[in-house]
């Protein structure tokens, strides 16, 4: 089978085995691609979207917005010219905070929220940095955040749910760069008019 045939069959199987009834068309595409990347259908019960988050981010991508990732591996998986890795930038340390926190904190202050989507797939502290900048943002930022880990991941995502940010995230410890990249890639595909699920 060709790669495109395998992908099409994979999404057919996913749609046969998983219910997406709680999601709109855009959200379902994101969840399905996360499941495709992880082979874990339980993401269908843990993914969370703020109102109109997915179509809003699709529109931003169509207009050429930049993406700022927490780690290089995530930037590589997304692989677009408009993607910037916060850790690859030059930034001063912040006492008592991780490098990921400092990198994202300074990147957010440098670029701001206009025409930007922040993408966190590894370090919960990078998401913490965005949450700590709440008072400095002129508008609610757009964030795709599925960080992974036993320390801080579930907590940072829970705090994100309590904000007025535009977000795509999940509940719990699970996540990582592969599923976060899958969520972003679903948005990119929709931005070009490609929808995998049949409605």
C-alpha positions in Angstrom: 0.0 0.0 0.0 1.1 3.6 -0.6 1.6 5.9 2.3 -1.5 7.9 1.3 -3.6 4.8 1.2 -2.3 3.7 4.7 -3.2 7.1 6.1 -6.7 7.1 4.5 -7.3 3.6 5.9 -6.0 4.6 9.3 -8.5 7.5 9.5 -11.3 5.2 8.3 -10.5 2.8 11.2 -10.3 5.6 13.7 -13.6 7.0 12.6 -15.2 3.5 12.9 -13.8 2.9 16.4 -14.0 6.4 18.0 -16.9 8.7 18.6 -16.3 12.4 17.9 -19.9 13.4 18.7 -18.7 15.9 21.4 -16.5 17.8 18.9 -17.3 20.1 16.0 -15.8 19.4 12.5 -12.5 21.3 13.2 -12.0 19.9 16.6 -12.7 16.3 15.4 -9.9 16.6 12.8 -7.4 17.7 15.5 -8.4 14.9 17.9 -8.3 12.3 15.1 -4.8 13.2 14.0 -3.6 13.1 17.7 -5.1 9.6 17.9 -3.5 8.7 14.6 -0.1 9.8 15.9 -0.4 8.0 19.2 -2.6 5.0 18.4 -4.4 6.0 21.6 -8.2 6.5 21.2 -8.5 7.7 24.8 -7.4 11.1 23.6 -11.0 11.5 22.3 -12.1 11.8 25.9 -9.4 14.1 27.2 -8.9 16.8 24.5 -10.3 20.2 25.3 -10.8 23.3 23.1 -11.8 26.8 24.0 -14.6 28.2 22.0 -13.8 28.5 18.2 -10.1 27.7 19.0 -9.5 25.4 16.0 -11.1 27.5 13.3 -9.4 30.6 14.7 -6.0 29.0 14.5 -6.7 27.7 11.0 -7.4 31.3 10.0 -4.2 32.4 11.6 -2.2 29.8 9.7 -3.9 30.8 6.5 -2.8 34.4 7.1 0.8 33.4 7.7 1.1 33.6 11.4 4.3 32.4 13.2 4.5 29.4 15.5 6.7 29.5 18.6 7.6 26.1 20.0 9.1 25.2 23.3 11.7 22.7 22.0 13.6 22.0 18.8 12.2 18.5 18.3 8.7 20.0 18.1 9.8 22.6 15.6 11.4 19.9 13.5 8.2 17.8 13.5 6.1 20.8 12.4 8.8 21.8 9.8 7.5 25.1 8.5 9.4 28.2 7.6 7.4 30.3 10.0 8.2 28.2 13.1 10.6 29.5 15.8 12.0 27.5 18.7 12.1 29.6 21.8 15.1 27.6 23.2 17.1 28.4 20.1 16.9 32.1 20.7 19.2 34.1 22.8 17.7 34.9 26.2 18.8 35.7 29.8 18.1 33.2 32.5 15.4 33.8 35.1 16.4 32.9 38.6 14.6 29.9 40.0 13.1 29.0 36.7 13.9 26.4 34.1 15.5 27.2 30.7 12.2 26.3 29.0 10.4 28.8 31.2 12.9 31.6 30.5 13.0 30.8 26.8 9.2 31.0 26.3 8.8 33.9 28.7 11.2 36.0 26.7 10.0 34.8 23.3 6.4 35.8 24.3 7.5 39.2 25.4 9.6 39.7 22.2 7.0 38.6 19.6 3.7 39.3 21.5 0.4 37.6 20.7 -0.5 39.2 17.4 -0.2 36.7 14.5 1.4 34.1 16.8 0.5 30.6 18.0 2.5 29.3 20.9 3.1 25.5 20.8 4.1 23.6 23.9 4.7 19.9 23.6 7.4 19.0 26.0 8.0 21.3 29.0 5.1 22.2 31.3 7.2 25.1 32.6 7.1 26.7 29.1 3.3 26.7 29.5 3.7 28.1 33.0 5.7 31.0 31.5 2.8 31.9 29.1 0.3 31.7 32.0 2.5 34.0 34.1 2.4 36.6 31.3 -1.4 37.0 31.4 -1.4 40.6 32.5 1.1 41.7 29.8 -0.9 40.3 26.8 -3.0 42.9 25.0 -5.2 40.1 23.7 -5.7 36.5 24.7 -2.9 34.4 23.2 -3.4 31.3 21.0 -1.9 28.2 22.5 -1.6 24.6 21.5 -0.3 22.8 24.6 0.0 19.1 25.3 3.1 18.9 27.5 3.9 15.6 29.0 5.2 14.6 32.4 4.6 13.5 36.0 5.5 16.9 37.4 3.5 19.9 36.4 2.0 18.8 33.1 -1.5 18.1 34.4 -1.4 21.1 36.7 -0.3 23.6 34.0 -3.0 22.4 31.6 -5.6 22.6 34.3 -4.6 26.3 34.9 -4.8 26.9 31.1 -8.5 25.8 31.2 -9.2 28.6 33.7 -7.9 31.4 31.5 -9.6 33.3 28.7 -6.9 32.2 26.3 -7.6 30.6 22.9 -6.4 27.1 23.5 -6.2 23.5 22.4 -5.0 21.1 25.1 -5.8 17.9 27.0 -6.4 16.8 30.5 -3.8 14.8 32.4 -0.2 13.9 32.3 -0.1 12.5 28.8 1.1 14.4 25.7 4.4 15.0 24.1 6.0 16.4 21.0 4.5 13.8 18.6 0.9 14.4 19.6 1.4 18.2 19.8 2.9 18.2 16.3 -0.1 16.1 15.1 -2.5 18.7 16.5 -0.7 21.5 14.6 -0.4 19.5 11.4 -4.2 18.9 11.5 -4.6 22.7 11.6 -2.3 23.1 8.7 -4.1 20.5 6.7 -7.4 22.2 7.3 -5.9 25.5 6.3 -5.3 24.0 2.9 -8.8 22.5 2.8 -7.9 19.0 3.7 -10.3 17.2 6.1 -9.6 13.5 6.8 -12.9 12.5 8.5 -16.0 11.9 6.5 -19.2 13.8 7.6 
